[in-house]
Amino acid sequence: MGFNCGIVGLPNVGKSTLFNALTSTMAAQAANYPFCTIEPNVGRVAVPDSRLEILSDLAKSQKTIHTQLEFVDIAGLVRGASKGEGLGNQFLANIREVDAIVHVLRCFENNDITHVEGSIDPVRDAETIETELMLADLDSLERRIVPIEKKAKSGEKDAKVQMSVMEPVLNALREGKPARTVSFDDEERQKIYKQLFLLTAKPILYVCNVDEGAAATGNAFSEKVFERAKKEGNQAVIISAEIESEVARLTDPAEQKEFLEALGLEETGLNRVIHAGYRLLDLMTFFTVGPKESRAWTIRKGMCAPQAAGVIHSDFEKGFIRAEVISYEDFVECKSEARARELGKLRSEGKTYEMRDGDICHFLFNV
């Protein structure tokens, strides 16, 4: 399980520049005019985790395999996208397929780069995109609810349950509120809600694209975005897409570090996006460690051992017997699995065990 997110925003806010930098590729065409990105570009990057490198060294693993983070660069939306303006319908369909939305907002002044609205106002831009997504959701639900409503009136039980989910969401959208403002307590309705695949149900990570001088501290524009994110319960990060482009050109980690430190930065924008994304989606990492390979796996917080095993292979979940677990701290202290076992640091956990971040696991199964 990885972290899959769609990069969206108005034209000319730096989406493709950011995508190119984050994936260290120039696959996306970055140009100063709307709709330069026609097809969604997909880029996968390794999620950096210093713990994995340490574990791999201790186990003398032949391979070190990081978990993957996937970015989908979706072309710029414009006002009216929900009605098909620009290339709206195609782009909105692409957004439905991602886990989270990375919304790039322009937080810099530059007279050489045009803005479709004629001025710089990231909060207005965020509202423009949110409105288009809400209108698309509203149109989708209003069409889908008609046959469900007929079945519910005829007494069909399943249809009545579906209506109990769709109606409050529709009411929220009609009031100008995103679908994520509506929640359901019981598992059945939560499942129905997820199956609606609503655009505004997805969590949002706002990326404030600032100029080089504001990369470390942000500016007045980014401050307003952070205020909005806090009110919504979403995440926000500050990135300079231009700096990220420069960092991406440096292949030597030492050179990257030196370049970032000269600008007053401790880590790359990619790392900040990953950390914020993990918080947003309640993700965490567990490891499998051995002489052949040490590998990181991404799961959601609260997941139990059998489901975590299923991330590796479906057979592991189907035939789950137990998990042998060592905490990251204990493994590092003991310096090997054998020593951890000897000192009683290896635990045998059953089907109800809730995974913890940094767990090192060996799953026993029988199919």
C-alpha positions as CSV (number, residue, x, y, z in Angstrom):
1,M,0.0,0.0,0.0
2,G,1.5,3.3,-1.0
3,F,0.4,6.9,-0.8
4,N,-1.3,8.0,-4.1
5,C,-2.0,11.7,-4.6
6,G,-3.1,13.9,-7.4
7,I,-1.4,17.2,-7.9
8,V,-4.0,19.8,-8.8
9,G,-4.3,23.6,-9.0
10,L,-5.0,26.4,-11.4
11,P,-2.8,26.8,-14.5
12,N,0.6,28.3,-14.0
13,V,0.9,27.8,-10.2
14,G,3.9,25.4,-10.5
15,K,2.3,22.0,-10.5
16,S,4.4,20.5,-13.3
17,T,7.6,22.2,-12.1
18,L,6.9,20.6,-8.7
19,F,6.1,17.2,-10.2
20,N,9.3,17.2,-12.2
21,A,11.3,18.1,-9.2
22,L,9.7,15.6,-6.8
23,T,10.1,12.7,-9.3
24,S,13.5,13.9,-10.6
25,T,12.1,13.7,-14.1
26,M,11.2,16.1,-16.9
27,A,8.4,13.9,-18.1
28,A,5.8,16.6,-17.5
29,Q,6.0,19.6,-19.8
30,A,6.4,22.8,-17.8
31,A,5.4,25.8,-19.8
32,N,3.9,29.2,-19.2
33,Y,0.5,28.7,-20.7
34,P,-2.7,26.9,-19.5
35,F,-3.3,23.2,-20.4
36,C,0.4,22.4,-21.2
37,T,-0.3,19.2,-19.2
38,I,-2.8,17.2,-21.2
39,E,-2.5,13.6,-20.0
40,P,-1.9,12.9,-16.3
41,N,1.7,12.0,-15.6
42,V,2.4,9.4,-13.0
43,G,5.7,9.5,-11.0
44,R,6.8,7.2,-8.3
45,V,9.5,8.0,-5.7
46,A,11.1,6.1,-2.9
47,V,10.0,7.3,0.5
48,P,13.2,8.1,2.5
49,D,13.4,6.5,5.9
50,S,16.7,6.5,7.8
51,R,15.5,3.6,9.9
52,L,15.4,1.3,6.9
53,E,19.0,2.1,6.0
54,I,20.1,1.3,9.6
55,L,18.2,-2.0,9.6
56,S,19.6,-3.0,6.2
57,D,23.1,-2.3,7.5
58,L,22.6,-4.3,10.7
59,A,21.1,-7.3,8.7
60,K,23.7,-7.0,6.0
61,S,20.9,-7.2,3.4
62,Q,21.6,-7.6,-0.2
63,K,18.8,-5.2,-1.2
64,T,17.1,-2.2,0.5
65,I,13.6,-1.5,-0.8
66,H,11.8,1.6,0.2
67,T,8.1,2.0,0.1
68,Q,6.8,4.0,-2.9
69,L,5.0,7.3,-3.0
70,E,3.0,8.0,-6.2
71,F,2.2,11.4,-7.7
72,V,-0.3,12.0,-10.5
73,D,0.2,15.4,-12.2
74,I,-3.2,16.5,-13.3
75,A,-3.6,19.4,-15.7
76,G,-4.7,22.8,-14.4
77,L,-8.4,23.3,-13.5
78,V,-10.2,26.5,-14.3
79,R,-13.4,28.1,-13.3
80,G,-16.2,26.2,-14.9
81,A,-14.3,22.8,-15.0
82,S,-17.3,21.0,-13.4
83,K,-19.3,22.1,-16.5
84,G,-16.6,20.9,-18.9
85,E,-14.7,24.2,-19.2
86,G,-11.1,23.8,-20.2
87,L,-10.5,20.1,-20.1
88,G,-12.5,19.8,-16.9
89,N,-14.4,16.5,-17.2
90,Q,-11.2,14.5,-18.1
91,F,-9.2,16.1,-15.2
92,L,-12.0,15.6,-12.6
93,A,-12.2,11.9,-13.6
94,N,-8.5,11.6,-12.9
95,I,-8.8,13.1,-9.4
96,R,-11.4,10.4,-8.4
97,E,-8.8,7.7,-8.6
98,V,-6.4,9.2,-6.0
99,D,-6.2,8.8,-2.2
100,A,-5.6,12.5,-1.5
101,I,-5.3,15.8,-3.3
102,V,-2.1,17.8,-3.3
103,H,-3.4,21.3,-4.1
104,V,-0.6,23.6,-5.3
105,L,-1.2,27.2,-4.6
106,R,0.8,30.1,-6.0
107,C,2.2,32.1,-3.2
108,F,4.7,34.2,-5.1
109,E,4.7,37.4,-7.2
110,N,6.3,37.2,-10.7
111,N,5.2,39.6,-13.5
112,D,6.7,37.2,-16.1
113,I,4.3,34.4,-15.2
114,T,0.7,35.0,-16.0
115,H,-2.1,34.1,-13.5
116,V,-5.5,33.1,-15.0
117,E,-7.3,35.3,-12.4
118,G,-5.1,38.3,-13.0
119,S,-3.8,38.6,-9.4
120,I,-2.2,36.5,-6.6
121,D,-4.6,35.3,-4.0
122,P,-4.1,31.6,-2.9
123,V,-7.1,31.4,-0.7
124,R,-9.4,32.6,-3.6
125,D,-7.6,30.0,-5.8
126,A,-8.3,27.3,-3.2
127,E,-11.9,28.3,-3.1
128,T,-12.2,28.2,-6.9
129,I,-10.9,24.6,-7.1
130,E,-13.0,23.5,-4.1
131,T,-16.1,25.0,-5.7
132,E,-15.5,23.2,-8.9
133,L,-15.0,19.9,-7.1
134,M,-18.2,20.5,-5.0
135,L,-20.2,21.2,-8.1
136,A,-18.9,18.1,-9.8
137,D,-19.9,16.0,-6.7
138,L,-23.3,17.7,-6.5
139,D,-24.0,16.9,-10.2
140,S,-22.9,13.3,-9.7
141,L,-25.0,12.7,-6.6
142,E,-28.1,14.4,-8.0
143,R,-28.1,12.1,-10.9
144,R,-27.4,9.0,-8.9
145,I,-29.9,9.6,-6.1
146,V,-33.0,9.6,-8.4
147,P,-33.2,5.8,-9.0
148,I,-32.2,5.1,-5.3
149,E,-35.0,7.4,-4.1
150,K,-37.6,5.5,-6.1
151,K,-36.4,2.1,-4.7
152,A,-36.4,3.6,-1.2
153,K,-40.0,4.8,-1.5
154,S,-41.0,1.3,-2.7
155,G,-39.7,0.0,0.6
156,E,-36.3,-1.5,-0.5
157,K,-34.2,-1.8,2.7
158,D,-30.7,-1.3,1.0
159,A,-32.0,1.8,-0.9
160,K,-33.2,3.3,2.4
161,V,-29.7,2.9,3.9
162,Q,-28.1,4.4,0.8
163,M,-30.5,7.4,1.0
164,S,-29.5,7.9,4.7
165,V,-26.0,8.5,3.4
166,M,-26.6,10.4,0.2
167,E,-29.2,12.9,1.5
168,P,-27.0,14.5,4.2
169,V,-24.1,14.7,1.8
170,L,-26.3,16.3,-0.8
171,N,-27.6,18.8,1.7
172,A,-24.0,19.8,2.7
173,L,-23.0,20.2,-0.9
174,R,-26.1,22.4,-1.6
175,E,-25.0,24.6,1.3
176,G,-21.5,25.0,-0.2
177,K,-19.8,22.5,2.2
178,P,-17.5,19.7,1.0
179,A,-18.5,16.1,1.4
180,R,-15.7,15.6,4.0
181,T,-17.7,17.7,6.5
182,V,-20.3,14.9,6.8
183,S,-19.4,11.8,8.8
184,F,-21.1,8.5,9.7
185,D,-20.6,6.5,12.9
186,D,-21.6,3.0,11.7
187,E,-19.4,0.8,9.5
188,E,-22.2,0.1,6.9
189,R,-22.8,3.8,6.1
190,Q,-19.1,4.5,6.1
191,K,-18.6,1.9,3.4
192,I,-21.5,3.3,1.3
193,Y,-20.0,6.8,1.7
194,K,-16.6,5.6,0.5
195,Q,-18.2,3.9,-2.5
196,L,-19.6,7.2,-3.7
197,F,-16.0,8.2,-4.7
198,L,-16.7,11.9,-4.0
199,L,-14.0,14.4,-4.9
200,T,-14.6,16.6,-1.9
201,A,-14.4,13.6,0.5
202,K,-10.7,13.3,-0.2
203,P,-8.3,14.9,2.3
204,I,-6.3,17.9,1.0
205,L,-2.6,18.8,1.4
206,Y,-2.0,22.4,0.4
207,V,1.4,23.1,-1.1
208,C,2.3,26.8,-0.9
209,N,4.7,27.4,-3.8
210,V,6.8,30.4,-2.7
211,D,9.8,32.1,-4.2
212,E,13.3,31.2,-3.0
213,G,13.5,33.9,-0.4
214,A,10.5,32.6,1.5
215,A,11.3,28.9,1.3
216,A,12.4,28.7,4.9
217,T,9.8,30.9,6.6
218,G,6.9,31.4,4.2
219,N,5.2,34.7,3.5
220,A,1.9,36.5,4.0
221,F,0.3,34.4,1.3
222,S,1.3,31.1,2.8
223,E,0.2,32.2,6.3
224,K,-3.4,32.6,5.0
225,V,-3.3,29.1,3.4
226,F,-2.1,27.6,6.7
227,E,-5.0,29.3,8.5
228,R,-7.4,27.8,6.0
229,A,-5.9,24.3,6.3
230,K,-6.1,24.4,10.1
231,K,-9.8,25.4,10.0
232,E,-10.5,22.5,7.6
233,G,-8.4,19.9,9.5
234,N,-6.2,19.5,6.4
235,Q,-2.4,19.9,6.1
236,A,-0.2,22.5,4.5
237,V,3.5,22.7,3.6
238,I,5.8,25.4,2.2
239,I,7.8,24.5,-0.9
240,S,9.7,26.5,-3.5
241,A,9.3,24.5,-6.7
242,E,12.3,26.3,-8.2
243,I,14.5,25.2,-5.3
244,E,13.2,21.6,-5.6
245,S,14.2,21.7,-9.3
246,E,17.7,22.7,-8.4
247,V,18.0,20.0,-5.7
248,A,16.7,17.4,-8.1
249,R,19.7,18.2,-10.4
250,L,22.2,17.4,-7.6
251,T,22.8,13.6,-7.5
252,D,25.3,13.7,-4.6
253,P,23.4,13.7,-1.2
254,A,26.2,15.7,0.4
255,E,25.8,18.4,-2.3
256,Q,22.1,18.4,-1.8
257,K,22.5,18.9,2.0
258,E,25.0,21.7,1.5
259,F,22.7,23.5,-1.0
260,L,19.7,23.2,1.3
261,E,21.7,24.4,4.4
262,A,22.9,27.5,2.4
263,L,19.2,28.4,2.0
264,G,18.4,27.7,5.6
265,L,16.5,24.5,4.9
266,E,16.9,21.2,6.8
267,E,15.2,18.9,4.3
268,T,13.8,18.8,0.8
269,G,10.3,19.7,-0.1
270,L,9.7,16.1,-1.0
271,N,10.3,15.0,2.6
272,R,7.9,17.7,3.9
273,V,5.2,16.5,1.4
274,I,5.7,12.9,2.5
275,H,5.5,13.7,6.2
276,A,2.5,15.9,5.8
277,G,0.9,13.2,3.6
278,Y,1.4,10.5,6.1
279,R,-0.2,12.6,8.8
280,L,-3.1,13.5,6.6
281,L,-3.9,9.8,5.6
282,D,-2.9,8.3,9.0
283,L,-0.2,6.2,7.5
284,M,2.7,4.5,9.2
285,T,5.5,2.1,8.3
286,F,6.5,-1.4,9.2
287,F,9.6,-3.4,8.1
288,T,10.6,-6.9,7.0
289,V,14.3,-7.5,7.5
290,G,16.6,-10.3,6.4
291,P,19.8,-11.1,4.6
292,K,18.2,-11.0,1.1
293,E,16.4,-7.7,1.6
294,S,15.2,-5.2,4.1
295,R,12.0,-3.6,3.0
296,A,9.6,-0.9,4.2
297,W,5.8,-1.3,3.9
298,T,3.1,1.4,4.3
299,I,-0.1,0.8,6.1
300,R,-2.9,2.8,7.8
301,K,-2.7,3.4,11.5
302,G,-5.0,1.0,13.4
303,M,-4.4,-1.9,11.0
304,C,-4.1,-5.3,12.7
305,A,-1.4,-7.9,11.9
306,P,-3.3,-10.0,9.4
307,Q,-4.2,-7.0,7.3
308,A,-0.6,-5.8,7.4
309,A,0.5,-9.2,6.3
310,G,-2.0,-8.9,3.4
311,V,-0.2,-5.9,2.1
312,I,2.8,-8.1,1.4
313,H,0.7,-10.9,-0.1
314,S,-3.0,-11.8,0.0
315,D,-2.1,-15.4,1.1
316,F,-0.3,-14.1,4.2
317,E,-3.7,-12.6,5.3
318,K,-5.8,-15.6,4.3
319,G,-3.7,-18.1,6.1
320,F,-2.4,-15.9,9.0
321,I,-1.2,-17.8,12.0
322,R,0.8,-15.3,14.0
323,A,3.3,-12.5,13.7
324,E,6.8,-12.4,15.2
325,V,7.4,-8.8,16.1
326,I,10.4,-6.8,17.2
327,S,10.2,-3.0,17.8
328,Y,12.7,-0.9,15.8
329,E,14.3,0.4,19.0
330,D,14.8,-3.2,20.3
331,F,16.2,-4.4,17.0
332,V,18.8,-1.6,16.9
333,E,19.7,-2.1,20.5
334,C,20.2,-5.9,20.0
335,K,21.8,-5.4,16.6
336,S,20.2,-8.6,15.2
337,E,17.0,-10.7,15.2
338,A,18.9,-13.6,16.8
339,R,20.1,-11.5,19.7
340,A,16.6,-9.9,20.1
341,R,15.1,-13.4,20.2
342,E,17.7,-14.5,22.8
343,L,17.0,-11.5,25.0
344,G,13.2,-12.0,24.8
345,K,12.6,-8.9,22.8
346,L,10.8,-10.8,20.0
347,R,7.0,-11.0,20.7
348,S,4.5,-13.5,19.2
349,E,1.3,-11.6,18.3
350,G,-2.1,-12.9,17.1
351,K,-4.9,-11.7,14.9
352,T,-6.0,-8.9,17.1
353,Y,-2.5,-7.3,17.4
354,E,-2.6,-3.6,16.3
355,M,0.5,-2.7,14.3
356,R,2.8,0.0,15.6
357,D,5.0,2.3,13.6
358,G,8.5,0.8,13.1
359,D,7.5,-2.8,13.9
360,I,9.8,-5.4,12.3
361,C,7.7,-8.4,11.4
362,H,7.9,-12.0,10.3
363,F,4.5,-13.4,9.4
364,L,3.7,-17.1,9.8
365,F,0.9,-18.4,7.6
366,N,-0.6,-21.5,6.2
367,V,-2.7,-21.7,3.0
